[in-house]
Amino acid sequence: MTPSWIKESPQSPGTAKRMRGNNTTAPKDVLMAVVACEQCSARFAICHPFALQDASLAERHAVWLADLLVWDHIQESKHPGSRNLPSLLELKVPATSLH
């Protein structure tokens, strides 16, 4: 079941931060997934706030981020150090999966 805050919140439910060396997440965040760029092997941690963690949303974020990393290379731009993750509404998820 999807928590109601995901259905209603327009705010970003977390961040994707580039992992370099011994990066640790902020104390209020939970590491949900790690995504590696297929072209340059840069690694990014998908982190959700502790109170708002959602594994299924993190999986969607991982797919979204992997696509964005490919797009960075197509555009010949550097990967930013961090990105705000989109809300479920911004991911354009079909209404049937919000139940």
N, C-alpha and C positions, 0 to 999 in steps of 0.2 A: 504494500500500500504506500502511495506517495504522500509524504507529510504535507499538510495544508500550506505551510509557509512556502513550499516550492511552487505550488500552483498560483499563489497570490503575490509573491514577492517580485518586484521588478529589479531588485538589487542583485549584484553579483554574489553568488553563494560561495565564492572562494577565489583562489589565485593559482596560477601556474608559475612557478619560479624556477629559473635555471639553476641546475645543481652544479656547483663547482667545489671541488675539494670536500671538506667536511661540513657542508651546509646542514643546518638543522632547521626544523620548522619552528615558527613562533610558538610559544607555550600555549596559546589559545587555539592553535590549528592542529589538525590531524592529517597526516600524510595518507592520501587515499589511493594514489597510483603514481607510477613513474612512466613517462613517455620519452622514448629516444627518437631523435630525428633519423630517418633512414639514410639520409644523404651525408650528414656530417657527424652523426652520433652524439650530438648535444643532448643532454638529458634534462628533463623538466619534471619537477614534483608537482602533482596536483594536490592542493591542500584545501580542505574545508574547515570552517570554524568548528570547534569541538561540539557546540550545541546544535549545529546544522549539518552534521555529516550524513551523507547519503551515498551508499555504494552504487546503486543503479545510476544515479546522476553522475557519479565519478567516472563510470564506464563511458557514458555519453560524452563527458568532457574529454576523455582520453582520445576518442575518435575525432572529435572536433579539433583538438590540439594537433593531432598527427596530420590532419588535412591542412591546418594553418601553417605548420612547419614546412610542408611541401610547397605551399604557396609562397612562403618567404624566399625559398630558393628560386622559384620561377620568376619572382619579382627582383631577384638579385639583391635582396636586402638582408641585413643581419637579423638574427633572432633577438628580440628584446629580452632583457633580463627577467622581466615578469609580465604577466598579462592577467587582467581580470577575467574570470570565467563567466560565460553567459548563464543567465537563468534558464530554467527549463522552458519558459515561454520564448526566450530568444533562440533556443535550439530548434524551434518550430516542430515540436513533438506533436504527433497526431492526438487529437482530443481523446481518443479511445484509450490511450496509455496513461492518461492522468487519473484514472479511477483507482 
